[in-house]
Amino acid sequence: MRSFTAVVNPISGGGLARARFEPLAQGLTQAGANVTVVETQDAEHAIEVSAAAAGTGDVVVAVGGDGIVRDVATGVVPAGGLMAIVPAGRGNDLAAFLNIPTDPLALVEMLLNGVEQPLDVLEAGGVIVPGNVYVGLDAMSTLLINAHRRIPAKLLYRIAPAVALLRWKPAQFTMRYPAGAVPGSAKESLSTVQAHMVVVANSGKYGHGLNIVPSADPGDGLLDVLTMGAVGKLKFPALMNDAQTGAHVIRPEVTVTQATEVLVDADRSIPVCADGDEIGTLPVTVKLLAGAMRLVLPNGSASPVRV
């Protein structure tokens, strides 16, 4: 039987993540599983705890939103461990994409009997990113979201981009692809564009449900680089409305390139965000680590991963 270490972000879900995990811990214990619960102090602590638990053979359970999933993965993936996700945050975009349930009984069943699925992840400056790395307007929105956690998530994820747009000016972004990184090309390639944002996607969904890079697939061994050109600010809301369904990618201002590695830079200092948090500033090199994350998923569920 599996043994578990639950790594809980105490501020996720308005501070309710620990309470949401308690019935799961009881169900796992009643089934005979060993369960250890650790509340994180910060990202570094979450990474250290996750790496140590993976080293003992425990399934390391990320309890919270996309941020704690990223931190747990940063500890577990290099250790070759197995992890699971219990969605208990504001966005939970990766969990929703992977069809991970929210019902406590279904989650207990998944943790005990779920299947192990290898998934691709991104590596950006030493950070393992299961979802997406992004720079530009959406990164500025993330900073606003994290600064106003008391506002209801559904409202906040809609207000923040509008506020960020008022303060934002498009940047000149450069994407450099090493030789052999782009399928079908053996040469190094360079792309420069005046744009609102660049998204290096593994799952392609964030922002409380936006289908920002619909072609992204964490089982295809490729990352997808989306650039959203400098469309006028009055037209930008309509473009983002199309991003609810992924229809924005047919617009001429939007391009998508698939690769295994990319260096992203810009003509000014811009924050780099990954799965809901700032992780640094440009430039950033993002690499695809194929099948590097071992994740427990519901047994018999319809997986969105196209392997």
C-alpha positions in Angstrom: 0.0 0.0 0.0 1.2 3.5 -0.8 2.5 5.8 2.0 1.9 9.5 1.7 3.4 12.8 2.7 1.0 15.7 2.1 2.7 19.0 1.5 0.1 21.7 2.3 0.2 25.3 1.4 -1.4 27.0 4.5 -2.6 30.1 2.5 -4.1 28.2 -0.4 -7.9 28.4 -0.8 -8.1 31.3 1.6 -6.3 29.3 4.3 -8.6 26.3 4.0 -6.3 23.8 2.3 -5.5 21.9 5.5 -9.2 21.6 6.4 -9.9 20.3 2.9 -7.2 17.6 3.2 -8.4 16.4 6.7 -11.2 14.1 5.4 -8.8 12.6 2.9 -6.2 11.9 5.6 -8.9 10.2 7.6 -10.0 8.1 4.6 -6.4 7.1 3.8 -5.6 6.2 7.4 -8.8 4.1 7.7 -7.7 2.2 4.6 -4.4 1.4 6.3 -2.1 3.9 4.7 0.5 5.9 6.5 -0.1 9.7 6.2 2.2 12.5 7.2 1.0 16.1 6.8 3.5 19.0 6.6 2.4 22.7 6.3 4.9 24.7 4.2 6.7 27.7 5.5 7.8 29.0 2.1 8.7 27.7 -1.4 12.2 26.6 -0.3 10.7 24.6 2.6 8.2 22.9 0.4 10.9 21.9 -2.1 13.1 20.5 0.7 10.2 18.5 2.4 9.1 17.1 -1.0 12.6 16.0 -2.0 13.1 14.3 1.4 9.7 12.5 1.3 10.3 11.4 -2.3 13.6 9.9 -1.1 11.8 7.7 1.4 9.4 6.3 -1.3 6.3 8.2 -0.2 3.8 9.6 -2.6 4.2 13.3 -2.2 0.8 15.0 -2.4 0.7 18.7 -3.3 -2.3 20.2 -1.4 -3.2 23.6 -2.7 -3.1 25.5 -6.0 -0.8 25.5 -9.0 2.0 27.1 -7.0 2.4 24.3 -4.5 2.2 21.8 -7.3 5.2 23.6 -8.9 7.2 23.6 -5.6 6.5 19.9 -4.9 7.5 19.0 -8.4 10.7 20.9 -8.0 11.6 18.7 -5.1 10.1 15.4 -6.4 11.2 15.3 -10.0 15.0 15.5 -9.5 14.6 12.8 -6.8 12.7 10.5 -9.2 9.7 10.3 -6.9 6.0 9.9 -7.3 3.6 12.8 -6.7 -0.1 13.5 -6.6 -2.3 16.6 -6.6 -5.2 17.5 -4.3 -6.7 20.8 -5.7 -7.3 23.2 -2.9 -6.2 26.6 -4.3 -7.7 29.5 -6.2 -7.1 28.5 -9.8 -6.2 24.8 -9.8 -5.7 25.0 -13.5 -3.4 22.0 -13.9 -5.6 19.8 -11.8 -8.6 20.8 -13.8 -6.7 20.1 -17.1 -5.8 16.6 -15.8 -9.4 15.8 -14.8 -8.3 15.4 -11.1 -11.5 15.2 -9.0 -12.5 17.5 -6.2 -14.8 15.1 -4.3 -13.0 13.7 -1.2 -14.1 10.1 -1.8 -12.9 10.2 -5.4 -9.6 11.8 -4.3 -9.0 9.0 -1.7 -9.7 6.4 -4.3 -7.3 8.1 -6.7 -4.5 8.4 -4.1 -4.9 4.7 -3.1 -5.5 3.1 -6.5 -4.8 5.7 -9.2 -2.5 5.0 -12.1 1.0 6.4 -12.5 1.4 8.6 -15.5 4.7 10.1 -16.7 4.3 13.7 -17.8 6.5 16.3 -19.4 7.6 19.3 -17.3 9.4 22.5 -18.0 12.7 23.5 -16.3 13.2 27.3 -16.0 16.2 28.5 -14.0 16.2 25.4 -11.7 12.5 25.5 -11.2 10.4 22.6 -12.3 7.2 23.9 -13.9 4.4 21.4 -14.7 2.2 24.0 -16.3 3.4 27.2 -18.0 6.1 29.9 -17.9 5.0 33.4 -19.0 6.3 36.9 -19.4 4.6 40.2 -20.2 1.1 41.4 -19.5 -0.1 38.1 -18.0 2.9 38.1 -15.6 2.0 41.6 -14.5 -1.5 40.4 -13.9 -0.2 37.6 -11.8 1.7 40.0 -9.6 -1.5 42.0 -9.0 -3.5 38.8 -8.2 -0.9 37.7 -5.6 -1.0 41.1 -4.0 -4.8 41.1 -3.5 -5.6 37.6 -2.2 -8.6 38.7 -0.3 -10.6 39.5 -3.4 -12.7 36.5 -4.6 -10.7 34.5 -7.1 -13.2 34.5 -9.9 -13.5 38.3 -9.8 -9.8 38.9 -9.2 -8.8 36.9 -12.3 -11.0 39.1 -14.5 -10.1 42.4 -12.9 -6.3 42.0 -12.7 -5.7 41.8 -16.5 -7.7 45.0 -17.1 -5.8 46.9 -14.5 -2.4 45.5 -15.7 -3.3 46.5 -19.3 -3.7 50.2 -18.2 -0.1 50.2 -17.0 1.5 48.0 -19.6 3.4 48.9 -22.8 4.4 46.1 -25.3 8.0 45.0 -25.2 10.3 43.8 -27.9 10.7 40.1 -27.1 13.4 37.8 -28.5 13.1 34.0 -28.7 16.3 32.0 -29.4 16.0 28.3 -30.3 19.2 26.3 -30.1 20.2 24.1 -33.0 17.9 21.1 -33.2 15.4 22.5 -30.7 12.7 23.1 -33.3 11.5 19.9 -35.0 12.5 19.7 -38.6 15.3 22.3 -38.2 18.9 21.5 -37.4 19.9 25.2 -37.2 19.7 27.8 -34.4 16.7 30.1 -35.0 15.9 33.6 -33.7 12.5 35.3 -33.6 11.9 38.9 -32.5 8.4 40.4 -32.0 6.8 43.5 -30.4 4.3 41.7 -28.2 2.1 41.9 -25.1 3.2 38.4 -23.8 5.1 35.3 -24.4 3.9 32.0 -23.0 6.1 28.9 -22.9 3.5 26.2 -22.4 3.4 22.6 -21.2 -0.3 22.3 -20.2 -1.5 25.5 -21.9 -4.1 26.5 -19.4 -4.0 29.1 -16.6 -5.6 32.2 -15.4 -8.7 30.4 -13.9 -9.6 28.5 -17.0 -8.0 30.4 -19.9 -7.1 28.0 -22.8 -4.2 30.1 -23.7 -2.2 27.6 -25.7 -4.6 24.9 -26.8 -2.0 22.9 -28.7 0.1 22.3 -25.6 0.3 18.7 -24.4 2.3 17.5 -21.4 2.8 14.1 -23.1 4.2 15.1 -26.6 7.8 15.8 -25.6 7.5 19.4 -26.9 7.0 22.9 -25.4 4.8 25.4 -27.2 5.9 29.0 -27.4 3.0 31.4 -28.0 3.5 35.1 -28.7 0.6 37.6 -28.5 1.5 40.5 -30.7 1.0 44.2 -29.8 -2.6 44.4 -30.7 -4.2 47.8 -29.8 -5.4 48.0 -26.2 -9.0 48.5 -27.2 -8.9 45.2 -29.1 -7.1 43.3 -26.4 -10.2 42.4 -24.3 -11.8 40.7 -27.3 -8.7 38.7 -27.9 -8.6 37.5 -24.3 -12.3 36.6 -24.5 -11.4 34.3 -27.4 -8.7 32.8 -25.2 -11.5 31.3 -23.0 -11.9 28.7 -25.8 -8.6 28.9 -27.5 -10.1 30.6 -30.6 -7.5 33.5 -30.3 -4.8 31.4 -31.9 -6.2 31.9 -35.4 -5.7 35.6 -35.1 -2.8 37.0 -37.1 -1.3 38.6 -34.0 -0.8 35.2 -32.3 1.9 32.7 -33.3 2.8 29.3 -31.8 6.2 27.5 -32.2 7.0 24.0 -30.9 10.4 23.2 -29.6 12.4 21.5 -26.8 14.2 24.6 -25.5 14.0 28.3 -25.9 15.8 31.4 -24.5 13.4 34.3 -24.0 14.6 37.9 -23.5 13.3 41.4 -24.0 14.4 45.0 -24.4 13.7 45.8 -20.8 13.6 44.0 -17.4 10.4 42.0 -17.2 9.2 39.5 -14.5 9.0 35.8 -15.3 6.1 33.9 -13.8 5.4 30.2 -13.6 2.2 28.6 -12.5 1.0 31.5 -10.5 4.2 33.0 -9.0 7.1 35.2 -10.0 10.3 33.1 -10.3 12.8 35.7 -11.7 13.3 38.2 -14.4 14.3 38.0 -18.1 16.3 36.5 -19.7 15.1 32.9 -19.0 16.0 29.6 -20.6 13.2 27.1 -20.6 13.8 23.4 -21.3 11.4 20.5 -21.9 12.1 17.5 -19.6 10.1 14.7 -21.4 8.2 12.3 -19.1 10.1 13.5 -16.0 7.2 13.9 -13.6 5.5 10.7 -12.3 2.0 11.7 -11.3 -0.9 9.7 -9.8 -4.1 10.2 -11.9 -7.6 8.7 -11.5 -7.8 5.1 -12.6 -9.8 4.8 -15.8 -10.4 8.5 -16.3 -10.3 10.1 -19.7 -6.9 11.6 -19.8 -6.4 14.8 -21.8 -2.7 14.0 -22.4 -2.2 12.9 -26.0 0.6 10.3 -25.6 
